[in-house]
């Protein structure tokens, strides 16, 4: 009994101690995060930039040049001899407009609103293609910095990208630069409080509404620096000295457009800046008197500007102390989180001090997403880094909120601020991890090259029982290379642990690779048997590289204060935590926090129900667009519901389906239409008068249309996939077609870059070269048991002049001779040329095993995010095709001047996609419901809405979420690099749909059966397809009978 009392007393004491701790007020000393510079010894230098510096030092004995004044180059004073951009008529007056977006323009500062702060009277508008160059002279050879003062003129709402040329050459790999746009909360999506300050609007349930992000363009002067973050200093560029008496003796720089247009004011050639240390900075203000007690707090969600539309205010429910806070409603009370992790992204806040003096800067922050690592930020005060330590501001991992005062292990930093308003900007950076991450990147490249060299002798699937004698292979040097890689990775792992102060899962990934390499060094005969796991571990390093380049951080508020001010507590007390938990639990019975609520009480004459099967992020964006743009303009309310893909069929059968369903598979509309479950859109006069007409017009004819009619333009292939027997059952939402992805770095290394194939015969020729290096070309293959048509076979069929269905879609076209030839040609890629029957293309493309492959173009989005280590090392092209003669109107070959036939390459690709349908449900009670549904379908598929949706999604989820819209006008306004968009548009013009017919579901299944039989049993391809095609025809006939459709003559 005494033991029980003793236990109870002990527990009670512990509880009282915990409560006492939680009752303590603000922290006496703010938490300061230290800056500990490390003297890293580089065992290797994989950066082309550092190699460039060393070369200039070696060849020219180059050093940093100090200028009395920067060399200022007015942007309008361009160098015509090295400028490829064509110029339009200058913009002088406000009524002058940019008539051709592909041209450059000289722009008077009075001609465009917002240019009042321009230094030059005339600026240069550089389009999103071609290059503009400038010339200048320097008296002394050496290293200089380059800065650009620009204005982010309205474009496609994505960051501006340019590649730099110096004297006609790219100075080093990675000399491409990002010029950020400036974003802010849209005042129109907020409201004024009684003090005339903007606050967040609320929805009908009292939840704060995320404000729209709009561009707030302003002039920015930025130095050219590494946007990947591997090099933390501003780039240094070497320029030779010029003879000032010779006007032709000049240096030149040029900016080549990658993406987006830009308005340039001035370019600066500057001395290499050297930022003082904090000790040097502090010494300047050592004699200042103490500043009177003062504190100023700004809520982080009230940021004045940011670099990306993804950096909008967020809701934090983790702490009672976060302000504002409510256990019932969702409040926008913080900023950052997982959205604020991309290198180079920045957020700015405005602070104010009452008099000149020395102040601390603190914030309530949380870094709870990257365990075992610091989050790094560069801190700017009024656009400048005051001292070097601010380049390495660290935020340690913690599951709790922390008070962070900028400082080091010895003291909190004091900042000299003059009376008035100032701007604090924090930018994501790699910080102390930069060199290590660059070394990981180099190690991945090194190991991938080693892997590719090993499989030259073993193949990707070696015989585990064979000794390949890899240690004796001339030129392979496997053990020596593995030893170097193991030592390098081990040193990197220890260095990360030194910075972070602990091991983590991040170092664990590196250590796993080191252990395997050490095993291989001791037992090299195990390499073939464990080659697959070796490749997997290399891929894991690539995934780790992606993680190590992302440093999220959440901020609740910032404070500028004098050293005597005590900070508020960072976390809630014990009783506050209990109160929050109880209230949250109580409200959970009454509030659906996952509901997609209407953002306002809107008046509407009609109400429709719309179902979608996309993700919640997409649903929230659509909800917002509906409430901002659709309902106010049409008076039609929309009840948006997020459902699973399998729910629509069940609801339709039960008669409780929606008015409209979006993002439905391309096979659904015709299947439902045959069963009279969806509306024929040709009932609406503007389907044919506007949508079909626009889609058939030439570019020249389309441009002459009234702007209001230009919202709907699709490729006819996108419309035809939803048409059957004279009816049209859907409008296209997405259309995705195939492209050829190419690892240009590997082909260049092998001397095969000039052999990128244009035809399938050239593919066969290239495969022989690839296979000598045990590399492969990828063609998409369906999983076993799949019923979808193989897109490569269908594309080859179309290229050779065949059709899937003939005789008004009443018969299969797969028994025609051309189809049998196409099938045989396709299967020979597997039976004669050993193409892989299954592969994870993206992984093998990343490792280099498959340096070429065919895939749907959405793989571009995946690679952009999934494989940042491949940046600049790959490209995509139209798919290979078949060379054909050009025929005249009489069907005769056209001959050139030498009497030879003129030919072209038919690169027809098939496509897949999604659509929007109006369902015939009991809910569709009246003609008004039909018209309201039709208005929504048109609005959703219009260019304006598709662009807004695409930009919003890319803003939230990055380039991985780039929208594959079927609207031609919309695609051109999304954030595609100019060169890639050109390739996409070229292929899109040669896309042909897969028709949807009664019984068409059987076609893919039987073609797949025929394919499997041929490649597994090596039987005659033509006979096999003909046999299975009869099954297809029988099923088509059966379905046509079921739906009372006429049968083909030969089948009757």
FIKELUM-514363 format. One record per residue (C-alpha): x negated, y negated, z; residue in one letter. Coordinates in steps of 0.5 Angstrom, whole numbers, plus 500, padded with zeros to 3 digits. Each point is the difference from the previous one (the first is absolute). Layout:
N
XYZA...
! end
This chain:
1052
500500500X494495502X497502493X507498497X500493504X493499498X501501493X506495500X496495503X494500495X505500495X504494503X493496501X498501493X507497497X499494505X493499497X502501493X506495501X495495504X496500494X506499495X502494505X493496499X501494495X496498494X493503500X494496503X495501494X502501493X498506497X494498495X498505494X493500499X496499494X494504500X496500494X496506498X494501496X502505495X494504497X503501493X498507497X503499494X503494496X505502496X503493498X498497493X500493503X494502505X497503494X501494496X497495506X494505500X499500493X500492499X495499506X496505497X500498493X501492501X497500507X507497502X502496506X506496503X500493497X502494504X503494496X502493503X506500496X504506497X501500493X507499498X503502493X507497498X504506498X502496494X493500498X500507497X495503495X503501494X495505497X501505505X507499501X505505497X506497502X504496495X503493502X507498500X501492499X499497507X505499505X500492501X507498503X505504504X504502494X494504497X501507501X496506499X503503494X495506499X498503506X494504497X497493498X495496505X502492501X497494502X505497506X501493502X501500508X506496499X503505495X502506505X503498507X495502506X494498497X499493504X494503503X496502494X493496500X500500493X505496495X500506495X500508503X499506496X506505499X497507499X505505497X500508503X496502494X493498496X494496504X498493501X493498501X496494502X493498500X495496504X493499502X496501506X493497501X498506505X500507499X503504505X506503504X507495500X507501503X506499495X506497503X507499496X505495502X507502497X507500500X504506500X505498494X507504500X499507497X502507501X499499508X494504501X493498501X495497495X494505497X494498496X494503498X494495500X494500495X494496501X496499493X505504496X499506505X503503506X495499505X502507504X505505502X505497504X500493497X507499500X504495504X507499503X503493501X506501505X506497499X503496506X507502503X505498505X507501503X505497496X503494503X507502496X500507504X499497507X504495504X499494504X501499507X502494504X493498500X500500493X495506500X501506495X502506504X502507497X507501498X504506503X504505497X507502502X498504505X495495503X494503497X494495498X500500492X493501497X499493496X498501493X493498498X499495495X494497497X497494503X495498495X494495502X493499498X495505503X492500499X497507501X493502499X500507496X499506505X501507500X508501500X498508502X497497506X493504500X496494499X502495506X496494498X502495494X497503493X493497498X499500493X493499496X500494495X493498496X498493500X502496494X496494496X504494501X498497494X503506496X507499500X501507497X495503505X506502505X503506505X507502499X505503504X507503497X506503504X503505496X508501502X502507503X507498502X504493501X499493498X496495504X499492500X493498501X498494503X493500501X494505500X494499505X493503500X498499507X494502505X500506503X504498507X497503507X505500505X497498507X501505506X504498506X494498504X498495495X507497499X501500508X494496500X503494496X505499505X496501507X501493502X508500499X504499507X505505502X506499496X507499504X504506502X504502494X504506496X503500494X504506497X503502494X504506498X496505495X506501496X500493499X494500495X500494495X497504494X497507499X497503494X505505498X508501500X499506504X498496506X507498503X502500507X501507503X504503506X496503506X504503505X495503504X499495505X505496505X495494500X500499492X504494498X505499498X503507503X507503500X501508502X507499496X498496493X494501496X495493501X495498495X495499505X493502498X496500493X495505497X500507502X499505495X501495495X494496502X495505498X498498493X493497499X500493498X507499503X500494504X506496505X499493502X503496506X501493502X497498507X500493503X496497505X501493504X492498500X493501497X497506505X498507501X506505500X500508500X505504495X503506502X506504498X504506502X499506495X500507499X496505496X504507501X499503493X493501499X497505506X493499501X498494496X501493501X504495495X496495497X501493499X497493497X502494504X500494496X502493504X502495494X498504495X493501502X496505504X497496506X495505502X497507498X504504505X507498498X498505494X500506505X507499504X501507503X507502503X499507503X505506500X505500505X507502501X502494504X500493498X494496502X498493502X494498495X496494501X495499494X493501503X494505501X498504506X497494504X505495499X507497497X498496494X501492500X503497494X499492499X507498497X501493499X507497502X506502495X502506496X495505498X501507496X498507503X499505494X498507502X498505494X500507500X492503499X496506501X496496504X494505503X503506497X499497493X493503499X502506502X506501496X496498494X495506502X506505500X502497493X493502498X500507503X507501497X497499493X494504502X503506502X505500494X495499495X496506504X507504500X500499492X493502499X501507505X507502496X496499493X496507502X506503504X507497497X505497505X502507502X494504501X499508501X499500508X496506499X495498495X494496502X499494495X493499503X502493500X493498504X496502494X504496495X495495497X503493501X505502505X496499506X506502504X497501507X496493500X506496497X504504506X495498505X500493498X508499500X500504507X495495503X503494497X507502502X498502507X496493501X507497498X504504505X495498505X500492498X508500500X500503507X495495502X504494498X507503503X497503506X503507499X501505495X507501497X504504494X496495495X493503502X503507501X501500492X493498499X497505505X504505497X497499493X493500504X501506503X502503493X494497497X495503505X503507499X499500493X493497501X499507505X504504495X500498493X503506498X506498503X501494496X504504494X505503505X501494504X500495494X508499500X499498508X494495498X504497494X506499506X495497505X498495494X507498499X501499508X494495500X504496494X506500504X496498506X497494496X507498499X502500507X493496502X502495495X507498504X500496506X507499503X501495506X506497503X501493503X505497505X497493501X494496499X498495506X495494500X498498507X495498504X496505504X503498507X507503497X502507502X503504495X507503500X500508502X499504494X505506502X507500503X500502508X503507502X507497502X500496493X498507497X506504503X505494499X498500492X501508500X506500504X503494495X498503494X503507502X506497501X501496494X498506496X507503501X503494496X495497495X497504494X494497499X499504494X506496496X498496494X505494502X502495496X496494501X506495501X508500500X501499493X507498496X501505495X506502496X498507498X496505504X496506497X496505503X493502497X496506502X493501499X495505501X494496501X496499506X502495506X495495498X503500493X507499503X498494504X498497494X506501496X504498506X497494501X500498492X507502500X502495506X495495497X502500492X506505499X505498505X500493500X500499492X505505499X505501506X499507500X498503507X496507500X500505505X493503499X499507502X493504501X502508498X496506498X499502493X505506501X506496503X502497494X503507497X503502506X504493501X502500493X503507500X503498507X503493497X496496505X495497495X498493499X501495495X493500498X494504500X493498499X493504499X504506497X496505496X500499493X504507499X506498504X504495496X501504494X501506505X505496504X503497494X502507497X504501506X503493499X497498507X497494498X502494495X498499493X497493500X502499493X507498503X496493502X500496494X493497502X497507500X499500492X501492499X494499505X496506502X500504494X499494496X494497504X497507500X500501492X497493499X493498498X496496504X501494496X507501500X501501507X496493502X505496496X506503505X503495505X496501507X506503503X500506495X493502501X501503507X502507496X495503496X498507500X496505495X506504496X496506503X502498507X508499498X500506495X498505506X507498503X504501494X504506497X506501495X501492499X500498508X495497504X500502507X495496504X495494499X493501501X496498506X493504500X497503494X493503501X496503494X493503499X493497500X493503499X496498506X492500499X494500505X496495496X494501504X499507499X501500493X495494499X495505505X501505495X500496494X507502498X504493501X500499492X504507500X506498504X505504495X505496496X503507497X501507503X495503495X495495503X502502507X498507498X493498498X499496506X502506504X494504498X495494502X504500507X499507501X493500499X500496507X505505503X505494499X508500498X505496496X507500504X506502497X507499504X502507502X507502504X500504506X502507499X507501500X501492498X506499495X498493497X497499493X493500500X498493498X494501496X504506495X506495499X495494498X496505495X507502497X502493499X493498497X500506495X507498498X504505504X507499504X502503506X507500498X503500493X507499496X503495505X497503506X504506499X494505498X493501503X494497496X495505503X502506495X497495494X493501497X498494502X502501508X496507499X494497497X500495506X501505505X494505498X496494499X501498508X499507502X494500497X497495505X501505505X499507496X494498496X497494503X501502508X503493502X502501508X507503501X500497507X497494503X500494504X499495495X499494505X495503504X496503495X500494496X497496506X495506501X498499493X502508498X505497495X497494497X506499495X507502501X508499498X504497505X506496501X498493501X502499507X494504502X497493499X503498506X498506504X493499498X499493501X502501508X498507500X493500497X497493502X493503499X501501492X502492499X497498493X498507499X506502496X505498495X507502496X501501493X506502496X501508499X496503494X505501494X500503493X497497494X505499495X500496493X504494499X506501495X503494496X508500499X500505495X496505505X494500496X493499504X497493500X493500497X495495501X495496495X496506500X506505498X499503507X507501504X501495506X501503506X503499507X500504507X507502502X499499508X507501502X501502507X506502504X503497506X504501506X504495504X506498505X506497498X506496503X507503500X507498501X504506503X507502499X503500507X506499504X496494502X500497493X508498501X500494495X498497494X497494505X496506503X497502494X498493498X497499507X496506499X498498493X497494502X496503506X497505495X498494495X498496506X495506502X497501493X499493498X493498499X501495506X502505505X495505498X494495500X502498507X501507503X493502497X497494503X503501506X498507501X493499497X500495506X502505505X496506498X495498495X498502493X502507502X508498500X499496493X507501497X500504493X506496498X504502493X501492499X495498495X500493502X499501507X494505499X496494497X501496506X498505505X493500502X496504495X493498498X500497493X496506497X504505503X507497498X498500493X499507500X506502503X504496495X497503495X502507502X507498502X501498493X499507498X504503506X506505498X505503505X502507501X507500498X505503505X505505497X505505503X496506502X494496499X498502507X498507497X495497495X494499505X501506504X500504494X494497497X496501506X502507500X497500493X494497502X498504506X501506496X496498495X494497504X500506505X502506495X496497494X506502495X502496494X502493501X505499494X504506501X500499508X503493499X505502495X502506504X502495506X503495496X505505498X502500508X500492500X505500494X504505503X501496506X501493496X506504497X503502506X500493503X502497494X506505500X501498508X501493498X504501494X494497495X500502493X495506499X494500495X502503493X495506500X502502507X508500499X
! end
